[in-house]
Amino acid sequence: MAEHRSLPVPDGLEGERLDAALARLFGLSRSRAAEV
């Protein structure tokens, strides 16, 4: 069975691509966020 993770979406990040939102949240590049 696959592991399921979730986290709340902060205001201002709704509708963002996941890689872009993670990059903004954690100070990563979008390409690095896409690898994670």
Summary of the structure (lengths in Angstrom):
residues: 36
radius of gyration: 10.7
end to end distance: 20.1
largest distance: 32.6
contacts: 55
relative contact order: 0.18
helix: 42%
strand: 0%
